[in-house]
Structures are given as C-alpha cells and as structure tokens.
Amino acid sequence: MALVGDAFEYFDHRFRDMTVPIADIELLYDGCRWAEGPVWFADGGFLVWSDIPNNRMLRWTPDLGVGVFRANSNFANGNTRDREGRLVSCEHGGRRVTRTEPDGTITVIADSYQGKRLNSPNDVVVKSDGTIWFTDPSYGILSDYEGYRSEQEQEGCFVFRVDPASGEIAVVADDFVKPNGLAFSPDESRLYIADSGFSHDPDGPHHIRVFDVSEANGLSGGDVFVEVSPGLPDGFRFDDGGNLWSSSQDGVRVFDPDGNPLGRIKTPKMVSNLTFGGPRRNRLFITSTDCLYAVYVGVSGAQRP
C-alpha cells in the first residue's frame, strides 16, 4: 500500500538530488505497538525489526510479506549486525546486549558493569575492528510496557564500549540524560549519539552530539551537532555522502555533514528509527510507531570500512 502524495519537503536544493520525487512512501506493515531497531540482511534479502511491547521481532521479505522472526524476544529494541553477519540486539527484558550465533544460539555480550545490572540497552553499533558500542538509558525499566519495571542499579545512563577479544566493558560517555541512537560517520572518525531526555522532561535535551574517535577507541569532544525538533532524535543513519538521516516526531529529518537541514520525509506518525536496505542500499526502511514504511531515495546508505 502506497501513501500517495508528495513524500518530501525540501529545505535546501541539494536534497532534491537525494530523493526520488515521484516515489511514494509505502506502508509495509501496521500491526505493531512500538516498532524499532530495523536491520537489513543483504545476504538474505530481508528486513528484521523489533516490536517491543509485543515482545517479538518481525521479518519483512519482498513478495512474501511479514512473519515472526523471533517470538519472546526479551523485549528487544535496537539491532545491528557485526562484521561476521551475526545479529546483535539490545534486550530491555534481559537488560543485556546479545549476539545470535549462526546456529541460533544466543551469546551474552554485556549484562552488567562493575557488578551492577545494566539499565536497559537501547541501540548498538559495531565498529570495523569488532568493538561493540551501545547506549543504556532507563526506558525499559520505567514500566512494564517495554520491559520489566525495576530499580536502576547503574549510577547514570551511560554509553559503553565492549572489547570483542576480552569482553571488557568500558564507559565511553557518562554525561547523557537518555543516550539513545548512535552511529559512526562513514569513515568511523566520529561517533554521533542522540540524547532523548526530552521524552520525560520538557526541558530535557533533544539533540545529537558528535565525538571524535581516537585510535585507542576513546571519545573526545561531544558538542551538539544538531537539535532535532519537533519531538526528539531516536535512531539515525548516514548515507554514502556523510549526510545524517534522523528520526523525529514528524518524519525523517536530513542534515548535511555540517549539520545544516536539507529536508524532510513526511510520515503520518512519529518515527523511531530507520535503516537503508535493498540490493542497492537506496531504499529507506522506517519504523514509525505501529508501522513499517519504505521509500526509495536518491542516495545509498553508507558502507563503513
């Protein structure tokens, strides 16, 4: 089903070359409660995403439609794949980050720090050297809707890095209210992290910050890259030109590498996350409240080193 009409709003003439003006937004599925964490499996030609309150993960395959990828997903939220193609997921229910092995078994990557349980890992990305970076806000322990209501054991909501060889977990950023989506720049020299503290505080942050990444995988800087409004930033991705495509309350907001707004993809409902997929990585899949949308664009998703 296509949502007929102009899908794009142009703030800058450059955005026209980044879109397919005649392309409509397609509704692929509308049976979720809160859709999140889309990840494209290029080798399988399908998309997997989380339906957090329904405690499941779904799969969309062209011509076949939607089916259950994993029931009882432990209230999984963000997903990505590592450099070996294995699924890496953030689980609110288990308060952990896990990896699905080729035989289907699940390996726990991180579930505690300094002897205390994590809050509720939210989003995750894997760098080309195999290090695993994830955010740990408290959303999944605030109620029984997207996890299990629990006391927070960590002293704050941190951003973590896990060494793949030793399994050592380290805090790389500790000054966020609600760290949320994160993504590396195409060359991995910078890490961008959303703070969605506005979700529970009208005076809270609703921006994306940018950090320089050292050779030793430390972070420095942390200036605000963009304020996202209306609403707040959740998940976001980069295209191959270094432009940032971010979720917001009124669709997908697009910014150039300097943070200048380029345009917007208009969606009927608030966007939680997005990812590039398809054979040419030029189809944008958008999780939006209870829906999964897709739209063809004029650029391709970034392929990092």
ZIJO-V145686 format. One record per residue. PSI is psi in whole degrees, -180 to 180 (999 if undefined). Layout:
# ZIJO-V145686
psi
PSI
PSI
This chain:
# ZIJO-V145686
psi
128
140
96
139
174
115
-12
144
129
120
-21
140
-25
-25
-22
-37
-11
0
171
94
-26
-3
135
158
129
132
115
-27
145
32
23
173
-46
102
140
172
45
140
132
132
94
-36
-23
-14
37
166
139
140
167
144
88
-57
-28
3
50
164
140
160
132
128
130
138
-15
-24
-148
138
171
125
-43
117
159
61
7
34
48
145
-100
148
151
-177
145
-176
-7
7
8
144
130
128
148
122
117
-43
-42
-5
51
166
131
163
135
119
166
-29
3
-10
157
128
133
122
-43
135
-1
162
125
42
5
143
146
165
-78
88
137
-54
155
147
148
125
165
-20
4
-10
145
126
131
157
152
67
-174
12
-41
-10
7
-26
-179
12
-42
23
-139
125
126
163
143
128
-32
154
-12
-170
106
169
131
157
136
129
125
-25
-49
-20
4
135
135
146
127
-16
132
14
33
152
-56
83
138
-115
153
151
145
150
161
-33
4
15
-15
149
129
134
130
145
115
33
-19
-22
-31
8
115
-17
7
169
149
61
171
127
157
135
145
140
123
170
-27
11
31
162
144
162
-125
20
157
124
-51
148
132
123
146
162
-135
163
140
-98
156
163
165
146
180
-7
6
11
145
128
112
147
156
-179
-29
26
-153
121
136
134
146
176
-15
3
8
135
134
-38
-174
141
123
125
151
-22
164
138
136
-37
175
161
154
143
-164
167
-30
11
27
19
123
120
132
121
127
96
-104
9
157
121
165
146
139
141
174
8
174
152
148
140
110
164
999
